[in-house]
């Protein structure tokens, strides 16, 4: 969360400095934070947090931080707000950090489409080869071992043979 908050401020500052366009600055801060997080997750060999809608908010705190930095910078440029530079940096940083920490701690997430659980080997009963995803723990899906998978396939094939399915008449 610290690295994300820092990269939001830096990316937004660079985007605003180079283009002076608020929309480009917000998108620059968002992309810097999100793609930095994806890179971190890939280097750590974990599933990227930013790509999973059912997990806690990731891009939303980055957008809020980038928008707050852009608004403060525009108010300072128009001479309607007189604050030191450290306030300009600290307020969006703290806002992003607090929102991300709250989202992580309390599992805050935006509404998303409900997804059906992925199925594998649907030629037998649907519930035999269901890939179960642990909803309480972030991590890799819980998949049966090859030995368990072969045992289930042989049981299913034996049941089909016992029922007489697929045998010539």
VOGU-3710 file (C-alpha; in Angstrom, 3 decimals, decimal comma):
1> xxxxxxxxxx> 0,000/0,000/0,000  2,920/2,342/0,691  4,455/1,749/-2,732  1,077/2,154/-4,421  0,391/5,461/-2,657  3,849/6,748/-3,546  3,591/5,734/-7,181  0,161/7,379/-7,484  1,593/10,716/-6,365  4,711/10,403/-8,533
11> xxxxxxxxxx> 2,823/9,235/-11,636  0,200/11,961/-11,294  2,866/14,627/-10,769  4,780/13,540/-13,882  1,586/13,326/-15,958  0,489/16,803/-14,880  3,963/18,257/-15,347  4,388/16,859/-18,876  0,910/17,472/-20,310  -0,867/19,937/-17,980
21> xxxxxxxxxx> -4,036/17,935/-18,708  -5,875/16,750/-15,562  -7,354/13,640/-17,204  -3,973/12,490/-18,522  -2,462/13,135/-15,088  -5,083/11,003/-13,305  -4,694/8,184/-15,839  -0,916/8,413/-15,524  -1,084/8,065/-11,739  -3,573/5,196/-11,999
31> xxxxxxxxxx> -1,513/3,277/-14,563  1,711/3,808/-12,626  0,192/2,387/-9,451  -1,765/-0,499/-10,965  0,913/-1,728/-13,372  3,545/-1,386/-10,666  1,428/-3,644/-8,459  0,942/-6,147/-11,270  4,700/-6,205/-11,849  5,322/-6,772/-8,153
41> xxxxxxxxxx> 2,844/-9,658/-8,025  4,322/-11,293/-11,120  7,842/-11,046/-9,706  6,598/-12,631/-6,465  4,822/-15,351/-8,496  1,409/-14,496/-7,064  -1,851/-13,878/-8,921  -2,106/-10,120/-9,638  -4,400/-8,504/-7,070  -5,482/-5,749/-9,420
51> xxxxxxxxxx> -7,074/-8,207/-11,853  -9,555/-9,825/-9,459  -12,885/-8,045/-8,984  -13,933/-10,233/-6,055  -10,981/-9,108/-3,963  -10,559/-5,794/-2,177  -10,445/-2,465/-4,034  -7,150/-1,780/-5,751  -7,581/0,778/-8,529  -10,218/2,879/-6,750
61> xxxxxxxxxx> -7,876/4,203/-4,024  -5,354/5,000/-6,771  -7,938/7,031/-8,699  -9,016/8,883/-5,544  -5,395/9,741/-4,728  -4,651/10,870/-8,287  -7,772/13,044/-8,430  -6,980/14,638/-5,056  -3,398/15,424/-6,152  -4,633/16,899/-9,432
71> xxxxxxxxxx> -7,272/19,056/-7,723  -4,810/20,364/-5,150  -2,248/21,137/-7,860  -4,819/22,977/-9,995  -5,979/25,025/-6,991  -2,376/25,961/-6,239  -1,738/26,950/-9,878  -4,803/29,220/-9,888  -3,557/30,812/-6,662  -6,752/30,007/-4,743
81> xxxxxxxxxx> -4,946/27,695/-2,329  -1,648/28,422/-0,608  -0,113/25,307/0,925  3,455/24,052/1,153  4,645/21,323/-1,204  4,745/18,698/1,530  0,974/19,103/2,033  0,442/18,683/-1,713  2,324/15,381/-1,523  1,160/14,141/1,883
91> xxxxxxxxxx> -2,626/14,579/1,505  -3,078/12,389/-1,637  -0,484/9,915/-0,321  -2,296/9,542/3,016  -5,715/9,388/1,359  -4,594/6,618/-1,009  -2,856/4,731/1,782  -5,856/4,904/4,128  -8,344/3,816/1,447  -6,163/0,894/0,359
101> xxxxxxxxxx> -5,517/-0,178/3,964  -9,244/-0,001/4,754  -10,080/-1,968/1,606  -7,509/-4,625/2,512  -8,505/-4,826/6,183  -12,287/-4,793/5,771  -12,446/-6,477/2,326  -14,111/-3,434/0,775  -14,912/-4,037/-2,884  -16,990/-2,428/-5,578
111> xxxxxxxxxx> -20,052/-4,340/-6,829  -19,190/-6,893/-9,513  -20,847/-9,545/-11,632  -21,276/-12,898/-9,947  -19,240/-15,528/-11,744  -19,972/-19,199/-12,046  -17,284/-21,464/-10,715  -15,103/-22,849/-13,497  -15,716/-26,465/-14,448  -13,256/-29,037/-15,719
121> xxxxxxxxxx> -13,927/-32,421/-17,310  -17,649/-31,798/-17,714  -18,170/-35,082/-19,608  -19,079/-36,766/-16,313  -21,184/-35,415/-13,481  -20,741/-31,681/-13,143  -19,907/-31,665/-9,448  -17,172/-34,327/-9,630  -14,446/-32,155/-11,127  -15,362/-28,743/-9,835
131> xxxxxxxxxx> -12,437/-26,463/-9,104  -13,082/-24,988/-5,689  -11,767/-21,526/-4,923  -11,278/-20,698/-1,273  -13,301/-17,581/-0,559  -11,684/-16,894/2,791  -8,048/-16,995/1,688  -6,255/-15,210/-1,109  -4,189/-17,644/-3,110  -4,198/-20,270/-5,793
141> xxxxxxxxxx> -7,331/-22,308/-6,548  -7,721/-25,590/-4,718  -7,278/-28,220/-7,448  -7,288/-32,007/-6,947  -3,945/-33,772/-7,259  -3,366/-35,929/-10,347  -3,800/-39,074/-8,223  -7,194/-37,874/-6,902  -8,191/-36,830/-10,407  -7,380/-40,269/-11,854
151> xxxxxxxxxx> -9,272/-41,939/-9,011  -12,359/-39,834/-9,783  -12,077/-40,520/-13,516  -11,768/-44,278/-12,969  -14,760/-44,241/-10,587  -16,803/-42,297/-13,132  -15,760/-44,609/-15,980  -16,546/-47,698/-13,880  -19,989/-46,278/-13,078  -20,632/-45,652/-16,780
161> xxxxxxxxx> -19,588/-49,224/-17,633  -21,749/-50,648/-14,823  -24,723/-48,662/-16,117  -24,096/-50,014/-19,612  -23,520/-46,616/-21,177  -21,425/-46,676/-24,344  -21,431/-50,479/-24,816  -22,513/-51,888/-28,185  -25,963/-53,457/-28,167
//
